[in-house]
């Protein structure tokens, strides 16, 4: 089945202006959303142009939509639940078109001590589950894993060498 056939089979749900406002308020009240997600949701339901901008400004003025609040909640959640590093969180926020100011402010949600402790726990846990050929293979596998989680390379090396010294 081609993409065209699939999209023809999928019924498009059109929202009136009132339905759009009520439904998108519920959507934003359920969990924090970024502007991009809300914009896509409205477009998905055939809300465009001035009406779309009017709804978004209404959401902002009624505090349903707040980019900084979203960025802070996103940062806390990804760090605490998925143990993502700052680089990965920043990249995802940038992908969601969050402003650089909000991204920088959201990074303040991560305490330095918690950040280093989380990285240490991740590396210790990974060290126990992976087999290594030699010291250099171990260093590479552990650092590659931590980099993929979004941690800074210099910090990773420091933590790995501290763990080796223990």
C-alpha contacts under 8 A as a table, 3 or more apart, distances in Angstrom:
res1	aa1	res2	aa2	distance
1	X	5	X	6.25
1	X	6	X	6.67
2	X	5	X	5.31
2	X	6	X	6.28
3	X	6	X	5.04
3	X	7	X	6.15
4	X	7	X	5.22
4	X	8	X	6.22
5	X	8	X	5.12
5	X	9	X	6.30
6	X	9	X	5.23
6	X	10	X	6.36
7	X	10	X	5.11
7	X	11	X	7.94
8	X	11	X	7.26
12	X	44	X	7.94
12	X	45	X	6.98
13	X	45	X	5.65
13	X	46	X	7.87
14	X	45	X	5.04
14	X	46	X	5.82
15	X	18	X	7.81
15	X	19	X	5.47
15	X	20	X	5.36
15	X	45	X	5.91
15	X	46	X	7.06
15	X	47	X	7.37
16	X	19	X	5.09
16	X	20	X	5.90
17	X	20	X	5.11
17	X	21	X	6.28
17	X	51	X	7.69
18	X	21	X	5.25
18	X	22	X	6.25
19	X	22	X	5.23
19	X	23	X	5.85
20	X	23	X	5.28
20	X	24	X	5.81
20	X	42	X	7.30
20	X	47	X	7.83
21	X	24	X	5.34
21	X	25	X	6.03
21	X	55	X	6.41
22	X	25	X	5.22
22	X	26	X	6.39
23	X	26	X	5.14
23	X	27	X	6.17
24	X	27	X	4.75
24	X	28	X	6.13
24	X	38	X	7.40
24	X	41	X	7.98
24	X	42	X	7.67
25	X	28	X	5.13
25	X	29	X	5.98
25	X	59	X	7.11
25	X	64	X	6.56
26	X	29	X	4.97
26	X	30	X	6.10
27	X	30	X	5.49
27	X	31	X	7.23
28	X	31	X	5.75
28	X	32	X	5.98
28	X	33	X	5.91
28	X	38	X	7.86
28	X	64	X	5.83
28	X	65	X	6.69
29	X	32	X	7.05
29	X	64	X	6.45
32	X	65	X	7.41
32	X	69	X	7.45
32	X	70	X	5.20
32	X	73	X	7.29
33	X	37	X	6.33
33	X	38	X	6.76
33	X	65	X	6.76
33	X	66	X	7.92
33	X	67	X	7.78
33	X	70	X	5.94
34	X	37	X	5.47
34	X	38	X	6.56
34	X	65	X	7.27
34	X	66	X	7.48
34	X	67	X	5.84
34	X	70	X	6.09
34	X	71	X	7.86
34	X	96	X	7.06
34	X	98	X	7.35
35	X	38	X	5.24
35	X	39	X	6.03
35	X	56	X	7.92
35	X	65	X	7.27
35	X	67	X	6.90
35	X	97	X	7.94
36	X	39	X	5.06
36	X	40	X	6.18
36	X	96	X	6.18
36	X	97	X	6.74
37	X	40	X	5.21
37	X	41	X	6.16
37	X	96	X	7.83
38	X	41	X	5.04
38	X	42	X	6.23
38	X	56	X	7.86
39	X	42	X	5.25
39	X	43	X	6.21
39	X	52	X	7.40
39	X	56	X	7.73
40	X	43	X	5.03
40	X	44	X	5.95
41	X	44	X	5.05
41	X	45	X	6.59
42	X	45	X	5.21
42	X	46	X	6.50
42	X	47	X	5.19
42	X	48	X	7.45
42	X	52	X	6.88
43	X	46	X	4.92
43	X	47	X	5.01
43	X	48	X	6.04
43	X	52	X	7.91
44	X	47	X	7.45
47	X	51	X	6.66
47	X	52	X	5.65
48	X	51	X	6.05
48	X	52	X	5.02
48	X	53	X	7.96
49	X	52	X	5.38
49	X	53	X	6.45
50	X	53	X	5.09
50	X	54	X	5.96
51	X	54	X	4.97
51	X	55	X	6.16
52	X	55	X	5.24
52	X	56	X	6.25
53	X	56	X	5.09
53	X	57	X	6.10
54	X	57	X	5.22
54	X	58	X	6.14
55	X	58	X	5.01
55	X	59	X	6.19
56	X	59	X	5.03
56	X	60	X	6.24
56	X	65	X	7.84
57	X	60	X	5.03
57	X	61	X	6.08
58	X	61	X	5.13
58	X	62	X	6.07
59	X	62	X	5.23
59	X	63	X	6.04
59	X	64	X	4.96
59	X	65	X	5.41
60	X	63	X	4.98
60	X	64	X	5.91
60	X	65	X	4.78
60	X	66	X	6.25
61	X	64	X	7.74
62	X	65	X	7.78
63	X	66	X	6.37
66	X	69	X	5.37
66	X	70	X	6.18
67	X	70	X	5.04
67	X	71	X	6.13
67	X	98	X	6.81
67	X	102	X	7.02
68	X	71	X	5.04
68	X	72	X	6.18
68	X	102	X	5.02
68	X	103	X	7.80
68	X	105	X	7.57
68	X	106	X	7.21
69	X	72	X	5.22
69	X	73	X	6.16
70	X	73	X	5.21
70	X	74	X	5.93
71	X	74	X	5.08
71	X	75	X	6.03
71	X	93	X	7.07
71	X	98	X	7.37
71	X	102	X	6.34
71	X	103	X	6.37
71	X	106	X	5.58
72	X	75	X	5.16
72	X	76	X	6.18
72	X	102	X	7.97
72	X	105	X	7.46
72	X	106	X	4.38
72	X	107	X	7.53
72	X	109	X	6.54
73	X	76	X	5.19
73	X	77	X	6.05
73	X	106	X	7.99
74	X	77	X	5.19
74	X	78	X	6.08
75	X	78	X	5.41
75	X	79	X	6.02
75	X	89	X	6.39
75	X	106	X	6.19
75	X	107	X	6.93
75	X	109	X	7.02
75	X	110	X	7.77
76	X	79	X	5.34
76	X	80	X	5.96
76	X	109	X	6.28
76	X	110	X	7.01
77	X	80	X	5.32
77	X	81	X	5.59
77	X	82	X	7.49
78	X	81	X	5.46
78	X	82	X	5.11
78	X	83	X	6.26
78	X	84	X	5.69
78	X	89	X	7.16
79	X	82	X	5.77
79	X	83	X	4.45
79	X	84	X	4.85
79	X	85	X	6.64
79	X	89	X	7.98
79	X	110	X	7.59
80	X	83	X	5.51
80	X	84	X	7.86
83	X	118	X	6.88
83	X	149	X	7.38
84	X	88	X	6.31
84	X	89	X	6.57
84	X	149	X	5.19
84	X	150	X	5.81
84	X	151	X	7.46
85	X	88	X	5.65
85	X	89	X	6.39
85	X	115	X	7.81
85	X	149	X	5.74
85	X	150	X	4.08
85	X	151	X	4.40
85	X	152	X	7.63
86	X	89	X	5.10
86	X	90	X	5.97
86	X	107	X	7.19
86	X	150	X	5.91
86	X	151	X	6.17
86	X	152	X	7.79
87	X	90	X	5.19
87	X	91	X	6.14
87	X	150	X	4.63
87	X	151	X	6.09
87	X	152	X	7.03
88	X	91	X	5.11
88	X	92	X	6.23
88	X	148	X	7.99
88	X	149	X	6.61
88	X	150	X	4.25
88	X	151	X	7.51
89	X	92	X	5.21
89	X	93	X	6.18
89	X	150	X	7.26
90	X	93	X	5.13
90	X	94	X	6.02
90	X	103	X	6.49
91	X	94	X	5.06
91	X	95	X	6.12
92	X	95	X	4.95
92	X	96	X	6.33
93	X	96	X	5.02
93	X	97	X	6.50
93	X	98	X	5.54
93	X	103	X	6.78
94	X	97	X	5.04
94	X	98	X	5.54
94	X	99	X	7.40
94	X	100	X	7.71
94	X	103	X	7.78
95	X	98	X	7.60
98	X	102	X	6.60
98	X	103	X	6.69
99	X	102	X	5.35
99	X	103	X	6.31
100	X	103	X	4.98
100	X	104	X	6.15
101	X	104	X	5.26
101	X	105	X	6.19
102	X	105	X	5.01
102	X	106	X	5.99
103	X	106	X	5.14
103	X	107	X	6.47
104	X	107	X	5.32
104	X	108	X	7.20
105	X	108	X	5.59
105	X	109	X	7.77
106	X	109	X	5.60
107	X	110	X	5.79
108	X	111	X	7.01
110	X	114	X	7.08
110	X	115	X	6.57
111	X	114	X	5.31
111	X	115	X	6.11
112	X	115	X	4.97
112	X	116	X	6.27
113	X	116	X	5.37
113	X	117	X	6.12
114	X	117	X	5.05
114	X	118	X	5.96
115	X	118	X	5.26
115	X	119	X	6.29
116	X	119	X	5.09
116	X	120	X	6.15
116	X	159	X	7.87
117	X	120	X	5.06
117	X	121	X	6.20
118	X	121	X	5.13
118	X	122	X	6.17
119	X	122	X	5.11
119	X	123	X	6.19
119	X	146	X	7.48
119	X	151	X	7.70
119	X	156	X	7.55
119	X	159	X	7.71
120	X	123	X	5.21
120	X	124	X	6.11
120	X	159	X	6.40
120	X	160	X	7.90
121	X	124	X	5.16
121	X	125	X	6.02
122	X	125	X	5.20
122	X	126	X	6.09
122	X	146	X	7.64
123	X	126	X	5.09
123	X	127	X	5.91
123	X	142	X	6.36
123	X	146	X	7.17
123	X	160	X	7.48
124	X	127	X	5.01
124	X	128	X	6.48
125	X	128	X	5.41
125	X	129	X	6.71
126	X	129	X	5.22
126	X	130	X	6.27
126	X	142	X	6.95
127	X	130	X	5.81
127	X	131	X	7.95
127	X	138	X	7.89
127	X	142	X	6.92
131	X	138	X	7.86
132	X	135	X	7.45
132	X	137	X	5.80
132	X	138	X	5.25
133	X	137	X	5.94
133	X	138	X	7.29
134	X	137	X	5.29
134	X	138	X	6.25
135	X	138	X	5.14
135	X	139	X	6.27
136	X	139	X	5.00
136	X	140	X	6.12
137	X	140	X	5.12
137	X	141	X	6.09
138	X	141	X	5.28
138	X	142	X	6.06
139	X	142	X	5.37
139	X	143	X	6.00
139	X	160	X	7.54
140	X	143	X	5.24
140	X	144	X	5.88
141	X	144	X	5.17
141	X	145	X	6.12
142	X	145	X	5.19
142	X	146	X	6.30
143	X	146	X	5.10
143	X	147	X	6.01
143	X	153	X	7.34
143	X	156	X	6.24
143	X	157	X	7.11
144	X	147	X	5.11
144	X	148	X	6.12
145	X	148	X	5.15
145	X	149	X	6.49
146	X	149	X	5.05
146	X	150	X	6.59
146	X	151	X	5.77
146	X	156	X	6.81
147	X	150	X	5.04
147	X	151	X	5.12
147	X	152	X	6.59
147	X	153	X	6.50
147	X	156	X	7.80
148	X	151	X	7.48
151	X	155	X	7.34
151	X	156	X	6.86
152	X	155	X	5.44
152	X	156	X	6.23
153	X	156	X	5.03
153	X	157	X	6.26
154	X	157	X	5.29
154	X	158	X	6.28
155	X	158	X	5.09
155	X	159	X	6.16
156	X	159	X	5.20
156	X	160	X	6.11
157	X	160	X	5.15
157	X	161	X	6.09
158	X	161	X	5.28
158	X	162	X	6.12
159	X	162	X	5.05
159	X	163	X	6.19
160	X	163	X	5.15
160	X	164	X	6.27
161	X	164	X	4.98
161	X	165	X	6.29
162	X	165	X	5.19
162	X	166	X	6.60
163	X	166	X	5.32
